[in-house]
């Protein structure tokens, strides 16, 4: 969900411990939400999605857990390739992070095939 943030809100982030904990939760949560959104958009169960990405259902469950911090860039690349979507990993400033739309609707991503069809 898109947030509007002011200087007073950002003041909390001057505390490193608070900032680091927020970043951990934000990144782990947004990855989990994105993976779940891709799976739900495709109408697949966790087991079926696991077959698509060549991982067992237990791994899909962990990937969709907002507390799971063991996702690697390699795993994200494997998922992107299996799902025919792109992947962007970038460092950004906190204001840009707060302005990102992380709603379930925004988390849905088109495959390369869907994008191609829309361009026809």
N, CA, C and O atoms as CSV, one atom per row, in Angstrom:
chain,resi,resn,atom,element,x,y,z
A,1,UNK,N,N,0.826,-1.167,0.000
A,1,UNK,CA,C,0.000,0.000,0.000
A,1,UNK,C,C,0.879,1.241,0.000
A,1,UNK,O,O,1.845,1.325,0.758
A,2,UNK,N,N,0.550,2.185,-0.833
A,2,UNK,CA,C,1.355,3.392,-0.963
A,2,UNK,C,C,1.167,4.282,0.261
A,2,UNK,O,O,0.043,4.516,0.705
A,3,UNK,N,N,2.272,4.771,0.795
A,3,UNK,CA,C,2.236,5.611,1.978
A,3,UNK,C,C,2.731,7.009,1.634
A,3,UNK,O,O,3.553,7.195,0.737
A,4,UNK,N,N,2.218,7.972,2.357
A,4,UNK,CA,C,2.738,9.325,2.274
A,4,UNK,C,C,3.530,9.552,3.555
A,4,UNK,O,O,3.020,9.328,4.653
A,5,UNK,N,N,4.755,9.990,3.419
A,5,UNK,CA,C,5.607,10.119,4.600
A,5,UNK,C,C,6.172,11.529,4.678
A,5,UNK,O,O,6.544,12.131,3.671
A,6,UNK,N,N,6.223,12.025,5.875
A,6,UNK,CA,C,6.780,13.349,6.122
A,6,UNK,C,C,8.074,13.250,6.912
A,6,UNK,O,O,8.505,12.170,7.315
A,7,UNK,N,N,8.673,14.402,7.118
A,7,UNK,CA,C,9.946,14.459,7.840
A,7,UNK,C,C,9.815,13.880,9.251
A,7,UNK,O,O,10.720,13.197,9.729
A,8,UNK,N,N,8.691,14.153,9.915
A,8,UNK,CA,C,8.487,13.623,11.271
A,8,UNK,C,C,8.468,12.094,11.264
A,8,UNK,O,O,9.008,11.454,12.166
A,9,UNK,N,N,7.839,11.517,10.236
A,9,UNK,CA,C,7.797,10.054,10.123
A,9,UNK,C,C,9.192,9.487,9.909
A,9,UNK,O,O,9.548,8.452,10.472
A,10,UNK,N,N,9.964,10.166,9.103
A,10,UNK,CA,C,11.307,9.691,8.771
A,10,UNK,C,C,12.259,9.786,9.962
A,10,UNK,O,O,13.282,9.103,10.001
A,11,UNK,N,N,11.923,10.625,10.919
A,11,UNK,CA,C,12.784,10.806,12.090
A,11,UNK,C,C,13.015,9.488,12.833
A,11,UNK,O,O,14.100,9.262,13.368
A,12,UNK,N,N,12.013,8.628,12.869
A,12,UNK,CA,C,12.172,7.319,13.503
A,12,UNK,C,C,13.320,6.527,12.881
A,12,UNK,O,O,13.985,5.742,13.557
A,13,UNK,N,N,13.540,6.740,11.601
A,13,UNK,CA,C,14.533,5.968,10.870
A,13,UNK,C,C,15.963,6.460,11.080
A,13,UNK,O,O,16.908,5.886,10.540
A,14,UNK,N,N,16.113,7.502,11.850
A,14,UNK,CA,C,17.453,7.948,12.217
A,14,UNK,C,C,18.055,6.998,13.243
A,14,UNK,O,O,19.273,6.959,13.412
A,15,UNK,N,N,17.212,6.234,13.928
A,15,UNK,CA,C,17.673,5.211,14.865
A,15,UNK,C,C,18.011,3.946,14.076
A,15,UNK,O,O,17.125,3.332,13.481
A,16,UNK,N,N,19.276,3.559,14.067
A,16,UNK,CA,C,19.741,2.434,13.256
A,16,UNK,C,C,19.031,1.127,13.582
A,16,UNK,O,O,18.675,0.382,12.669
A,17,UNK,N,N,18.823,0.837,14.834
A,17,UNK,CA,C,18.164,-0.419,15.212
A,17,UNK,C,C,16.741,-0.468,14.647
A,17,UNK,O,O,16.325,-1.488,14.096
A,18,UNK,N,N,16.005,0.618,14.782
A,18,UNK,CA,C,14.645,0.691,14.239
A,18,UNK,C,C,14.670,0.551,12.722
A,18,UNK,O,O,13.894,-0.209,12.144
A,19,UNK,N,N,15.571,1.294,12.089
A,19,UNK,CA,C,15.694,1.294,10.628
A,19,UNK,C,C,16.035,-0.093,10.100
A,19,UNK,O,O,15.435,-0.556,9.130
A,20,UNK,N,N,16.993,-0.754,10.734
A,20,UNK,CA,C,17.397,-2.082,10.286
A,20,UNK,C,C,16.269,-3.099,10.444
A,20,UNK,O,O,16.056,-3.930,9.562
A,21,UNK,N,N,15.549,-3.039,11.558
A,21,UNK,CA,C,14.432,-3.960,11.779
A,21,UNK,C,C,13.325,-3.705,10.755
A,21,UNK,O,O,12.734,-4.650,10.231
A,22,UNK,N,N,13.048,-2.449,10.474
A,22,UNK,CA,C,12.016,-2.113,9.485
A,22,UNK,C,C,12.417,-2.635,8.103
A,22,UNK,O,O,11.598,-3.222,7.395
A,23,UNK,N,N,13.665,-2.422,7.728
A,23,UNK,CA,C,14.148,-2.865,6.419
A,23,UNK,C,C,14.051,-4.378,6.289
A,23,UNK,O,O,13.619,-4.883,5.253
A,24,UNK,N,N,14.447,-5.104,7.324
A,24,UNK,CA,C,14.340,-6.565,7.303
A,24,UNK,C,C,12.895,-6.986,7.046
A,24,UNK,O,O,12.622,-7.795,6.159
A,25,UNK,N,N,11.980,-6.431,7.826
A,25,UNK,CA,C,10.575,-6.784,7.680
A,25,UNK,C,C,10.001,-6.389,6.334
A,25,UNK,O,O,9.238,-7.143,5.730
A,26,UNK,N,N,10.365,-5.214,5.866
A,26,UNK,CA,C,9.859,-4.724,4.586
A,26,UNK,C,C,10.310,-5.618,3.433
A,26,UNK,O,O,9.501,-6.012,2.593
A,27,UNK,N,N,11.593,-5.935,3.398
A,27,UNK,CA,C,12.125,-6.735,2.292
A,27,UNK,C,C,11.584,-8.166,2.351
A,27,UNK,O,O,11.121,-8.694,1.340
A,28,UNK,N,N,11.640,-8.788,3.516
A,28,UNK,CA,C,11.138,-10.163,3.626
A,28,UNK,C,C,9.649,-10.218,3.316
A,28,UNK,O,O,9.186,-11.131,2.633
A,29,UNK,N,N,8.904,-9.244,3.817
A,29,UNK,CA,C,7.470,-9.209,3.568
A,29,UNK,C,C,7.133,-8.981,2.106
A,29,UNK,O,O,6.270,-9.662,1.552
A,30,UNK,N,N,7.805,-8.032,1.480
A,30,UNK,CA,C,7.465,-7.733,0.088
A,30,UNK,C,C,7.828,-8.885,-0.842
A,30,UNK,O,O,7.119,-9.128,-1.818
A,31,UNK,N,N,8.900,-9.589,-0.566
A,31,UNK,CA,C,9.245,-10.763,-1.379
A,31,UNK,C,C,8.178,-11.839,-1.208
A,31,UNK,O,O,7.713,-12.419,-2.188
A,32,UNK,N,N,7.793,-12.101,0.034
A,32,UNK,CA,C,6.761,-13.114,0.297
A,32,UNK,C,C,5.452,-12.741,-0.389
A,32,UNK,O,O,4.805,-13.592,-0.998
A,33,UNK,N,N,5.059,-11.468,-0.292
A,33,UNK,CA,C,3.805,-11.019,-0.918
A,33,UNK,C,C,3.861,-11.138,-2.440
A,33,UNK,O,O,2.872,-11.509,-3.073
A,34,UNK,N,N,5.004,-10.827,-3.020
A,34,UNK,CA,C,5.134,-10.916,-4.473
A,34,UNK,C,C,5.048,-12.363,-4.964
A,34,UNK,O,O,4.390,-12.653,-5.963
A,35,UNK,N,N,5.710,-13.251,-4.258
A,35,UNK,CA,C,5.674,-14.668,-4.655
A,35,UNK,C,C,4.250,-15.198,-4.520
A,35,UNK,O,O,3.763,-15.906,-5.402
A,36,UNK,N,N,3.587,-14.859,-3.425
A,36,UNK,CA,C,2.203,-15.299,-3.239
A,36,UNK,C,C,1.309,-14.705,-4.331
A,36,UNK,O,O,0.451,-15.406,-4.868
A,37,UNK,N,N,1.492,-13.437,-4.663
A,37,UNK,CA,C,0.671,-12.794,-5.695
A,37,UNK,C,C,0.864,-13.476,-7.044
A,37,UNK,O,O,-0.102,-13.663,-7.784
A,38,UNK,N,N,2.102,-13.851,-7.374
A,38,UNK,CA,C,2.346,-14.563,-8.639
A,38,UNK,C,C,1.647,-15.915,-8.640
A,38,UNK,O,O,1.035,-16.311,-9.632
A,39,UNK,N,N,1.748,-16.614,-7.516
A,39,UNK,CA,C,1.107,-17.927,-7.427
A,39,UNK,C,C,-0.410,-17.803,-7.525
A,39,UNK,O,O,-1.051,-18.562,-8.252
A,40,UNK,N,N,-0.975,-16.858,-6.803
A,40,UNK,CA,C,-2.424,-16.684,-6.810
A,40,UNK,C,C,-2.923,-16.242,-8.189
A,40,UNK,O,O,-3.974,-16.694,-8.642
A,41,UNK,N,N,-2.180,-15.373,-8.846
A,41,UNK,CA,C,-2.576,-14.911,-10.182
A,41,UNK,C,C,-2.650,-16.083,-11.145
A,41,UNK,O,O,-3.520,-16.130,-12.014
A,42,UNK,N,N,-1.734,-17.025,-10.987
A,42,UNK,CA,C,-1.716,-18.184,-11.878
A,42,UNK,C,C,-2.738,-19.242,-11.468
A,42,UNK,O,O,-2.953,-20.214,-12.193
A,43,UNK,N,N,-3.374,-19.054,-10.297
A,43,UNK,CA,C,-4.404,-19.984,-9.846
A,43,UNK,C,C,-3.866,-21.329,-9.393
A,43,UNK,O,O,-4.573,-22.335,-9.442
A,44,UNK,N,N,-2.614,-21.347,-8.953
A,44,UNK,CA,C,-1.978,-22.602,-8.564
A,44,UNK,C,C,-1.945,-22.780,-7.052
A,44,UNK,O,O,-1.855,-21.810,-6.300
A,45,UNK,N,N,-2.019,-24.026,-6.625
A,45,UNK,CA,C,-1.808,-24.342,-5.214
A,45,UNK,C,C,-0.305,-24.219,-4.940
A,45,UNK,O,O,0.493,-24.084,-5.867
A,46,UNK,N,N,0.066,-24.267,-3.671
A,46,UNK,CA,C,1.491,-24.220,-3.331
A,46,UNK,C,C,2.230,-25.404,-3.941
A,46,UNK,O,O,3.363,-25.265,-4.402
A,47,UNK,N,N,1.592,-26.557,-3.943
A,47,UNK,CA,C,2.219,-27.747,-4.521
A,47,UNK,C,C,2.413,-27.580,-6.031
A,47,UNK,O,O,3.482,-27.882,-6.561
A,48,UNK,N,N,1.383,-27.104,-6.712
A,48,UNK,CA,C,1.466,-26.902,-8.164
A,48,UNK,C,C,2.505,-25.838,-8.513
A,48,UNK,O,O,3.279,-26.002,-9.456
A,49,UNK,N,N,2.515,-24.744,-7.745
A,49,UNK,CA,C,3.496,-23.683,-7.986
A,49,UNK,C,C,4.904,-24.213,-7.759
A,49,UNK,O,O,5.829,-23.884,-8.501
A,50,UNK,N,N,5.059,-25.038,-6.725
A,50,UNK,CA,C,6.353,-25.659,-6.458
A,50,UNK,C,C,6.850,-26.457,-7.654
A,50,UNK,O,O,8.037,-26.419,-7.978
A,51,UNK,N,N,5.950,-27.178,-8.308
A,51,UNK,CA,C,6.343,-27.935,-9.502
A,51,UNK,C,C,6.788,-26.999,-10.607
A,51,UNK,O,O,7.728,-27.302,-11.341
A,52,UNK,N,N,6.110,-25.847,-10.732
A,52,UNK,CA,C,6.479,-24.864,-11.754
A,52,UNK,C,C,7.889,-24.311,-11.530
A,52,UNK,O,O,8.645,-24.106,-12.479
A,53,UNK,N,N,8.226,-24.077,-10.272
A,53,UNK,CA,C,9.537,-23.495,-9.968
A,53,UNK,C,C,10.560,-24.551,-9.550
A,53,UNK,O,O,11.672,-24.227,-9.133
A,54,UNK,N,N,10.168,-25.806,-9.669
A,54,UNK,CA,C,11.017,-26.956,-9.359
A,54,UNK,C,C,11.512,-26.920,-7.898
A,54,UNK,O,O,12.695,-27.098,-7.608
A,55,UNK,N,N,10.559,-26.683,-7.014
A,55,UNK,CA,C,10.821,-26.676,-5.573
A,55,UNK,C,C,9.664,-27.399,-4.899
A,55,UNK,O,O,8.540,-27.361,-5.399
A,56,UNK,N,N,9.922,-28.060,-3.769
A,56,UNK,CA,C,8.822,-28.715,-3.057
A,56,UNK,C,C,7.868,-27.695,-2.436
A,56,UNK,O,O,8.217,-26.530,-2.246
A,57,UNK,N,N,6.668,-28.157,-2.126
A,57,UNK,CA,C,5.644,-27.299,-1.521
A,57,UNK,C,C,6.162,-26.641,-0.248
A,57,UNK,O,O,5.804,-25.500,0.043
A,58,UNK,N,N,6.992,-27.336,0.510
A,58,UNK,CA,C,7.517,-26.777,1.762
A,58,UNK,C,C,8.363,-25.527,1.498
A,58,UNK,O,O,8.363,-24.596,2.303
A,59,UNK,N,N,9.078,-25.508,0.379
A,59,UNK,CA,C,9.878,-24.330,0.020
A,59,UNK,C,C,8.948,-23.176,-0.358
A,59,UNK,O,O,9.197,-22.032,0.021
A,60,UNK,N,N,7.880,-23.469,-1.102
A,60,UNK,CA,C,6.913,-22.429,-1.464
A,60,UNK,C,C,6.315,-21.826,-0.195
A,60,UNK,O,O,6.156,-20.609,-0.104
A,61,UNK,N,N,5.985,-22.660,0.773
A,61,UNK,CA,C,5.442,-22.163,2.043
A,61,UNK,C,C,6.429,-21.242,2.737
A,61,UNK,O,O,6.041,-20.199,3.263
A,62,UNK,N,N,7.696,-21.614,2.744
A,62,UNK,CA,C,8.724,-20.754,3.359
A,62,UNK,C,C,8.857,-19.449,2.589
A,62,UNK,O,O,8.972,-18.384,3.195
A,63,UNK,N,N,8.845,-19.517,1.255
A,63,UNK,CA,C,8.989,-18.313,0.432
A,63,UNK,C,C,7.835,-17.333,0.652
A,63,UNK,O,O,8.014,-16.123,0.518
A,64,UNK,N,N,6.656,-17.853,0.987
A,64,UNK,CA,C,5.486,-17.007,1.227
A,64,UNK,C,C,5.363,-16.575,2.691
A,64,UNK,O,O,4.415,-15.881,3.057
A,65,UNK,N,N,6.310,-16.983,3.516
A,65,UNK,CA,C,6.327,-16.609,4.928
A,65,UNK,C,C,7.061,-15.281,5.068
A,65,UNK,O,O,8.234,-15.180,4.709
A,66,UNK,N,N,6.378,-14.262,5.588
A,66,UNK,CA,C,6.966,-12.924,5.701
A,66,UNK,C,C,8.116,-12.853,6.706
A,66,UNK,O,O,8.833,-11.854,6.758
A,67,UNK,N,N,8.295,-13.899,7.497
A,67,UNK,CA,C,9.386,-13.942,8.472
A,67,UNK,C,C,10.607,-14.703,7.950
A,67,UNK,O,O,11.650,-14.729,8.603
A,68,UNK,N,N,10.476,-15.318,6.778
A,68,UNK,CA,C,11.571,-16.127,6.238
A,68,UNK,C,C,12.597,-15.229,5.561
A,68,UNK,O,O,12.272,-14.495,4.628
A,69,UNK,N,N,13.800,-15.290,6.021
A,69,UNK,CA,C,14.849,-14.435,5.484
A,69,UNK,C,C,15.919,-15.177,4.715
A,69,UNK,O,O,17.008,-14.643,4.504
A,70,UNK,N,N,15.634,-16.401,4.290
A,70,UNK,CA,C,16.651,-17.201,3.627
A,70,UNK,C,C,16.599,-17.177,2.109
A,70,UNK,O,O,17.223,-18.016,1.459
A,71,UNK,N,N,15.870,-16.236,1.536
A,71,UNK,CA,C,15.775,-16.160,0.078
A,71,UNK,C,C,17.073,-15.562,-0.476
A,71,UNK,O,O,17.569,-14.550,0.019
A,72,UNK,N,N,17.601,-16.202,-1.496
A,72,UNK,CA,C,18.823,-15.698,-2.130
A,72,UNK,C,C,18.477,-15.081,-3.483
A,72,UNK,O,O,17.403,-15.325,-4.034
A,73,UNK,N,N,19.383,-14.295,-3.999
A,73,UNK,CA,C,19.198,-13.728,-5.338
A,73,UNK,C,C,19.101,-14.858,-6.355
A,73,UNK,O,O,18.321,-14.768,-7.303
A,74,UNK,N,N,19.870,-15.903,-6.176
A,74,UNK,CA,C,19.823,-17.055,-7.080
A,74,UNK,C,C,18.428,-17.681,-7.075
A,74,UNK,O,O,17.896,-18.021,-8.132
A,75,UNK,N,N,17.837,-17.834,-5.892
A,75,UNK,CA,C,16.486,-18.389,-5.784
A,75,UNK,C,C,15.490,-17.469,-6.499
A,75,UNK,O,O,14.615,-17.949,-7.219
A,76,UNK,N,N,15.616,-16.168,-6.306
A,76,UNK,CA,C,14.720,-15.221,-6.976
A,76,UNK,C,C,14.878,-15.299,-8.494
A,76,UNK,O,O,13.893,-15.235,-9.230
A,77,UNK,N,N,16.105,-15.435,-8.950
A,77,UNK,CA,C,16.348,-15.589,-10.392
A,77,UNK,C,C,15.705,-16.867,-10.922
A,77,UNK,O,O,15.085,-16.860,-11.985
A,78,UNK,N,N,15.852,-17.952,-10.185
A,78,UNK,CA,C,15.242,-19.223,-10.596
A,78,UNK,C,C,13.721,-19.088,-10.690
A,78,UNK,O,O,13.108,-19.581,-11.637
A,79,UNK,N,N,13.120,-18.423,-9.709
A,79,UNK,CA,C,11.672,-18.231,-9.713
A,79,UNK,C,C,11.256,-17.354,-10.895
A,79,UNK,O,O,10.294,-17.672,-11.594
A,80,UNK,N,N,11.964,-16.267,-11.118
A,80,UNK,CA,C,11.641,-15.367,-12.232
A,80,UNK,C,C,11.707,-16.106,-13.566
A,80,UNK,O,O,10.825,-15.951,-14.411
A,81,UNK,N,N,12.740,-16.898,-13.750
A,81,UNK,CA,C,12.899,-17.650,-15.001
A,81,UNK,C,C,11.771,-18.666,-15.172
A,81,UNK,O,O,11.209,-18.799,-16.260
A,82,UNK,N,N,11.444,-19.380,-14.101
A,82,UNK,CA,C,10.385,-20.394,-14.175
A,82,UNK,C,C,9.018,-19.758,-14.428
A,82,UNK,O,O,8.155,-20.364,-15.064
A,83,UNK,N,N,8.826,-18.543,-13.931
A,83,UNK,CA,C,7.531,-17.862,-14.070
A,83,UNK,C,C,7.475,-16.930,-15.276
A,83,UNK,O,O,6.455,-16.283,-15.515
A,84,UNK,N,N,8.562,-16.857,-16.033
A,84,UNK,CA,C,8.620,-16.010,-17.235
A,84,UNK,C,C,8.390,-14.537,-16.940
A,84,UNK,O,O,7.715,-13.836,-17.694
A,85,UNK,N,N,8.965,-14.075,-15.828
A,85,UNK,CA,C,8.890,-12.665,-15.456
A,85,UNK,C,C,10.301,-12.124,-15.253
A,85,UNK,O,O,11.258,-12.887,-15.123
A,86,UNK,N,N,10.414,-10.825,-15.228
A,86,UNK,CA,C,11.695,-10.190,-14.966
A,86,UNK,C,C,11.943,-10.076,-13.468
A,86,UNK,O,O,11.067,-10.374,-12.655
A,87,UNK,N,N,13.128,-9.646,-13.123
A,87,UNK,CA,C,13.493,-9.449,-11.719
A,87,UNK,C,C,14.356,-8.207,-11.624
A,87,UNK,O,O,15.288,-8.019,-12.406
A,88,UNK,N,N,14.037,-7.365,-10.659
A,88,UNK,CA,C,14.825,-6.163,-10.405
A,88,UNK,C,C,15.202,-6.149,-8.933
A,88,UNK,O,O,14.332,-6.194,-8.064
A,89,UNK,N,N,16.483,-6.086,-8.656
A,89,UNK,CA,C,16.978,-5.961,-7.290
A,89,UNK,C,C,17.804,-4.693,-7.267
A,89,UNK,O,O,18.790,-4.580,-7.997
A,90,UNK,N,N,17.414,-3.732,-6.435
A,90,UNK,CA,C,18.140,-2.467,-6.442
A,90,UNK,C,C,18.162,-1.843,-5.055
A,90,UNK,O,O,17.278,-2.088,-4.234
A,91,UNK,N,N,19.174,-1.043,-4.810
A,91,UNK,CA,C,19.255,-0.261,-3.587
A,91,UNK,C,C,18.527,1.051,-3.859
A,91,UNK,O,O,18.697,1.665,-4.913
A,92,UNK,N,N,17.712,1.471,-2.889
A,92,UNK,CA,C,16.953,2.709,-3.057
A,92,UNK,C,C,16.985,3.509,-1.763
A,92,UNK,O,O,17.326,2.983,-0.704
A,93,UNK,N,N,16.627,4.782,-1.859
A,93,UNK,CA,C,16.534,5.589,-0.646
A,93,UNK,C,C,15.227,5.250,0.073
A,93,UNK,O,O,14.308,4.687,-0.523
A,94,UNK,N,N,15.156,5.598,1.350
A,94,UNK,CA,C,13.987,5.238,2.150
A,94,UNK,C,C,12.715,5.910,1.662
A,94,UNK,O,O,11.652,5.289,1.693
A,95,UNK,N,N,12.786,7.138,1.218
A,95,UNK,CA,C,11.589,7.818,0.736
A,95,UNK,C,C,10.995,7.072,-0.456
A,95,UNK,O,O,9.778,6.906,-0.539
A,96,UNK,N,N,11.841,6.623,-1.373
A,96,UNK,CA,C,11.354,5.851,-2.527
A,96,UNK,C,C,10.719,4.547,-2.068
A,96,UNK,O,O,9.715,4.107,-2.629
A,97,UNK,N,N,11.302,3.934,-1.053
A,97,UNK,CA,C,10.759,2.682,-0.533
A,97,UNK,C,C,9.364,2.911,0.038
A,97,UNK,O,O,8.458,2.110,-0.193
A,98,UNK,N,N,9.187,3.993,0.778
A,98,UNK,CA,C,7.891,4.280,1.377
A,98,UNK,C,C,6.829,4.584,0.326
A,98,UNK,O,O,5.644,4.328,0.541
A,99,UNK,N,N,7.250,5.125,-0.797
A,99,UNK,CA,C,6.297,5.508,-1.837
A,99,UNK,C,C,5.910,4.354,-2.753
A,99,UNK,O,O,5.019,4.502,-3.589
A,100,UNK,N,N,6.566,3.211,-2.606
A,100,UNK,CA,C,6.244,2.054,-3.446
A,100,UNK,C,C,4.865,1.506,-3.110
A,100,UNK,O,O,4.467,1.451,-1.947
A,101,UNK,N,N,4.157,1.108,-4.136
A,101,UNK,CA,C,2.844,0.501,-3.957
A,101,UNK,C,C,3.048,-0.997,-3.750
A,101,UNK,O,O,3.462,-1.706,-4.667
A,102,UNK,N,N,2.756,-1.472,-2.542
A,102,UNK,CA,C,2.916,-2.899,-2.249
A,102,UNK,C,C,1.557,-3.551,-1.998
A,102,UNK,O,O,1.451,-4.528,-1.257
A,103,UNK,N,N,0.527,-2.998,-2.621
A,103,UNK,CA,C,-0.800,-3.592,-2.504
A,103,UNK,C,C,-0.827,-4.919,-3.259
A,103,UNK,O,O,-0.022,-5.128,-4.167
A,104,UNK,N,N,-1.736,-5.810,-2.895
A,104,UNK,CA,C,-1.820,-7.089,-3.621
A,104,UNK,C,C,-1.988,-6.906,-5.131
A,104,UNK,O,O,-1.429,-7.672,-5.916
A,105,UNK,N,N,-2.752,-5.902,-5.533
A,105,UNK,CA,C,-2.953,-5.664,-6.968
A,105,UNK,C,C,-1.650,-5.240,-7.646
A,105,UNK,O,O,-1.362,-5.665,-8.765
A,106,UNK,N,N,-0.870,-4.407,-6.971
A,106,UNK,CA,C,0.402,-3.945,-7.547
A,106,UNK,C,C,1.436,-5.059,-7.612
A,106,UNK,O,O,2.364,-4.997,-8.419
A,107,UNK,N,N,1.287,-6.064,-6.779
A,107,UNK,CA,C,2.237,-7.168,-6.749
A,107,UNK,C,C,2.052,-8.136,-7.911
A,107,UNK,O,O,2.940,-8.941,-8.192
A,108,UNK,N,N,0.914,-8.067,-8.586
A,108,UNK,CA,C,0.686,-8.946,-9.730
A,108,UNK,C,C,1.552,-8.475,-10.887
A,108,UNK,O,O,1.625,-7.283,-11.186
A,109,UNK,N,N,2.193,-9.418,-11.517
A,109,UNK,CA,C,3.089,-9.080,-12.618
A,109,UNK,C,C,2.729,-9.941,-13.825
A,109,UNK,O,O,2.399,-11.119,-13.686
A,110,UNK,N,N,2.796,-9.341,-15.001
A,110,UNK,CA,C,2.515,-10.085,-16.226
A,110,UNK,C,C,3.738,-10.881,-16.659
A,110,UNK,O,O,4.877,-10.451,-16.479
A,111,UNK,N,N,3.478,-12.042,-17.229
A,111,UNK,CA,C,4.564,-12.814,-17.831
A,111,UNK,C,C,4.961,-12.139,-19.135
A,111,UNK,O,O,4.267,-11.242,-19.613
A,112,UNK,N,N,6.054,-12.562,-19.695
A,112,UNK,CA,C,6.498,-12.005,-20.975
A,112,UNK,C,C,5.447,-12.269,-22.052
A,112,UNK,O,O,5.263,-11.456,-22.959
A,113,UNK,N,N,4.770,-13.393,-21.951
A,113,UNK,CA,C,3.746,-13.745,-22.937
A,113,UNK,C,C,2.527,-12.829,-22.821
A,113,UNK,O,O,1.966,-12.408,-23.833
A,114,UNK,N,N,2.122,-12.525,-21.596
A,114,UNK,CA,C,0.993,-11.610,-21.388
A,114,UNK,C,C,1.331,-10.206,-21.872
A,114,UNK,O,O,0.504,-9.537,-22.491
A,115,UNK,N,N,2.544,-9.769,-21.587
A,115,UNK,CA,C,2.970,-8.449,-22.059
A,115,UNK,C,C,2.985,-8.403,-23.587
A,115,UNK,O,O,2.545,-7.425,-24.191
A,116,UNK,N,N,3.487,-9.452,-24.192
A,116,UNK,CA,C,3.535,-9.525,-25.664
A,116,UNK,C,C,2.132,-9.450,-26.253
A,116,UNK,O,O,1.899,-8.734,-27.227
A,117,UNK,N,N,1.197,-10.194,-25.659
A,117,UNK,CA,C,-0.184,-10.174,-26.139
A,117,UNK,C,C,-0.803,-8.789,-26.034
A,117,UNK,O,O,-1.535,-8.368,-26.930
A,118,UNK,N,N,-0.520,-8.085,-24.958
A,118,UNK,CA,C,-1.068,-6.739,-24.769
A,118,UNK,C,C,-0.528,-5.756,-25.811
A,118,UNK,O,O,-1.168,-4.750,-26.118
A,119,UNK,N,N,0.631,-6.054,-26.339
A,119,UNK,CA,C,1.251,-5.152,-27.327
A,119,UNK,C,C,0.754,-5.433,-28.741
A,119,UNK,O,O,1.035,-4.657,-29.655
A,120,UNK,N,N,0.030,-6.514,-28.936
A,120,UNK,CA,C,-0.438,-6.879,-30.278
A,120,UNK,C,C,-1.621,-6.053,-30.707
A,120,UNK,O,O,-2.134,-6.237,-31.811
